[in-house]
Amino acid sequence: MAIRFLVSVLSVLLISGLAVADESDQAAWAALRNGEAVLMMRHALAPGTGDPANFQLGDCSTQRNLNDEGRAQARSWKPFLAEQGIAEVRLYASQWCRCMDTAREMAMGEVTPLPPINSFFRNRSDGPGQTRETIEAVNAMPAGAPVVLVSHQVNITGLTGVYPASNEGVILALPLSEPARVLARVSPGE
């Protein structure tokens, strides 16, 4: 008898927790649609860590790049965002090829390079300054279509404390602050 009661209570708590999480995610999506939040995502799958020793910003052959799975992941964002009522976005990306390619593969419009969201993996001491520059750049953006930023794990972690997987995004409340207020963690297929 006590075990059945305990199972019933745990079931109710689990279902209630899922309902609260779903409501919270829906509020985050509404904030993004209404210009009260931005989506900052980690580039899609580009196997490896960091960049090769001969890394050159303007030469994709010297960088880690998206593989076929990564390109498919990036393409999954367009229908995922459409499911949330978002058909038009303003896309900004780190100048790294894997970020620019992720944004292009999303096929949601012109991609604008945004240097403050470039990786600081190699130069961690640049992180605090770049994080402040990111906050300033985003907070200065005029009203319009939802903003999507395609960046790197170190940048997202530096801004939010969240360690995102490849192709995972965080919806961040505006105006951005330090640390940014995370409204939801999102990714296609989840």
Phi, psi and omega in degrees: 000311181296325180292318178298320179297315180298317178298319179296315180297314180297322178298316179297316180296318179297312179297318178297318179297319178294321179295319179295317179298318180296317178297319179296316178297319180295322177295322179295316178297320178297319179298319178296314179298325185270005179078018179258006182203165173233157174255121175246122184235153174277142178309157178292177188302121174226094188310142179112189180223139178064209179226155178300159182300331182267020182309131172226129185304318183273005184233101183299335181292346180260006186240163166289136183232165177298142170263185181301319178297319178297318178296320177295319177301313182299318179295337181289346181290322183301307178293328178296315178293322178299322177300334180264011178080021181244106182253341182230134179221164168256116186260126175236143182218152167302153181285353177296141183304320182295331177280313178300318180292322176301311181297317179295318180296337177296335177055049181239019177126187181298142179252126180254122176295139180228093185308325180299340179261013171295153181296140171243027180306315181285332184234073185303333180294340177283345186306307182301319179294315179296323178298315178297318178297322178297313179302312181297316182296314181293316182293341178271353182291136179289163177299153179163205179301158178306147181260131174238127179248125178253116187222213188233161179305312185298323181292316180294317179296318179299325182276327190238338189085356179272138176256094186279150172284166173303137178070015176260146179236162174234135174268122187246133179293143174257150354291150177297146176225180178237111000283156178290149179270115182277121178270326180195153169254131187221152171197148179301142178085004179241000000 
